[in-house]
Each structure stands twice: as structure tokens, then as C-alpha cells.
């Protein structure tokens, strides 16, 4: 578990740097003279260039391991962020963001695959995924407000430079703190599993993994990937719209604090460890439905304080993200984790591209939040409970 602790530490710093940009990227683009429609493309291009990186990550993680992909992704992202501090027009920012999207595409699949391989059984696997969500959320609680404060105190150039050097530093430290998890030759499980349990338990795990691997690319996973796509689409819309609200346009710090409300809500549900006892499929569906209702309330302008709505959105996300990761890990063998989590990242990237682009183009004719609601409900309608009942590893944890 020492590797898991180091991995959580490095992921915390990486996520802190990334989330610190959310409340300041839109104001930075506006300061360069970008129109709201062009800002939608700036935010979306970052996600669409994730796609080739995600696809390559799935192959390279399984072939070469996670460690060096994590190191190169962090250091490369830091260098690009330093260059981002010196851009002078929206087109330069668009190109920088597109390159950054490709470089960072390797980070999430590599980290998720390494965490999944550290597990000794499916229960521990679920806890490690929940820990990943907890670290992610802890970083995102304080980073938006911290990023906004940095800009107010030092300006855009110094803030991006500082965040870039922080990523480079954590990438160098990861070289010494992360130990690659290698599979035992001829086994589909990590060494900790194959050596720490009885023969019957190991054989059962191998049999389960073999059946999971055979059905991994069947109907159920492909339908399931609509959920992360819709969730990232709604999240991209929220990240696009929030800095443009009347209450936040004149205050970057206010925008950062509102982003932090989402993370505080997620932190609450991630702290409810008893939720891990429930089926990850049920948690995913219930969380996505609650998220859709939150965006519907924003679309019809229900008389709720924006802080309350954002808090509820965060609670729903805190239920969904660890459940999705556990669900995918339970239906695949460990020697294919890289491909599985790269498909998850591809889904996130497609949704994150569609969300802000549609919001930028259609926000004057239809509520962007209603678009998010429609995407989430459509994705939920694709999931067939009957088909999921036939996939025993998904429902029985």
C-alpha cells in the first residue's frame, strides 16, 4: 500500500494544479479578447485532443506499465502550462490547450490502472477507487479558490508559471515514489493477489477475470460508456457557464468559491464509506439520475440558492465516479485495465468536448443546463437493468 499512498500524494498535487485553472481559464480567455463562442472551443479542444492520447494510453499502459506515462504526462503538462502563461491571443491559447489535452490524456488511465492492480480483492479494489475519488475531491475543494486567489494576487502570467513548475516538480518526485506493479508471468492478477491467497481463491479470481475479459467489449460496457460521456458533458457545461454568471463575472474569487462548493458536496458523499457496500451499478444509476435532476432545476430556474444546487451536484458526482471505476474494474481482467480505463477516459473526453461547444453555440436559444439534463437522461435510458442482471460481477461485489 506504500505505492498507493505515494500515488495518492502525486495525484493530489496534479489534480490541485488542474482544478485551479477552472475558475481562471474563462476570464483569461476573455482578457485575450475571446468571444464566449470561441471560449467554448478553447475548453472543448482540450477534451477532443484527449482522444488519441486516451487510445494510446490504453495500449501503452498494458504494454509498458503506468509509471513512466505518469511521469512524462506530469512533466510535459507543466512545461506546456509555463508556455501558456505567455500567450497573447485566443488562437495561441487554443493551440496550447489542444497540446495540453493530448499530454494529460495519459495520466488518468495510467493512475487508475495502477490503483486497480494494487488491490488484493474486489472489496479492496472498490476502496482504492473510492480513495482516488476522495483525493481528487480534496484537491478540487481548495484548488479553484486557490487558483482564483493566485490570479487576484499575482496575475495570470505568474499564476500559470507557478502551477506549471509545481507539476514539473511533482513529476520528478514521482520518479522515486512510484513503484511499478508487475503481473506474475502467466497470471492475470497482480503479485499481491497471486501470492497472498489460497489456491481455490486464486483459481476463482482467474476464472472470473477470464469470463470478464471475454465479455468486456460486449453490449453492457458499450452502453455503460454513455453515462461517463453524459456526466462529463454536463460538467463541461457547468465549467463553461459558471464563470459567465452575473454573480461571478466581476469576481474571479467568487467563481472559484462556487467551484469549491461542488467539491465540498462530493467530499461529503465520498466520506460516506458505507455506500461502497451497495452495488456500483445501482450507485451509478442513482447518482446520474440525481445529477440530471440538479441540472433540470438549474434549467427551469428553481428558487434555490446556487450554492445549494452546486453542493447537490457535487454530492451526486461523489457517488458516481468511484462507482463507475469499480464497475469497470469488476468486469475486466487486470492485464486489460489500461484499455478499460482508457475507454472511460475517451468517454469523458468526448463528453467534455461536446458540452462547452454546445453551450457556447446554443446558450442564447436554449438553456445550457437543459442540454446537460437531456444528455444525462438519454444515457440513463440506454442502460437495461435486465442485461445488467446477466452480468453477475457487475451487481455482485
Secondary structure, DSSP 8 states (H G I E B T S, - for coil): -HHHHHHHHHHHHHHHHHHTTHHHHHHHHHHTT--HHHHHHHHHHHHHTHHHHHHHHHHHHHHH-SHHHHHHHHHHHHHHHHHHTT--SHHHHHHHHHHHHHHHHHHHHHHHHHHHHH-SSHHHHHHHHHHHHHHHHHHHHHHHHHHHHHHHHH-HHHHHHHHHHHHHHHHHHHHHH-----B-TT-SSBHHHHHHS-HHHHHHHHHHHHHHHHHTTSHHHHHHHHHHHHHHHHHHHHHHHHTTSTTTTT-HHHHHHHHHHHHHHHHHHHT-GGGGGS-HHHHHHHHHHHHHHHHHHHHTT-SS-HHHHHHHHHHHHHHHHHHHHHHHHHTS-GGGHHHHHHHHHHHHHHHHHHHHHHHHHHTTTS-HHHHHHHHHHHHHHT--HHHHHT-HHHH--
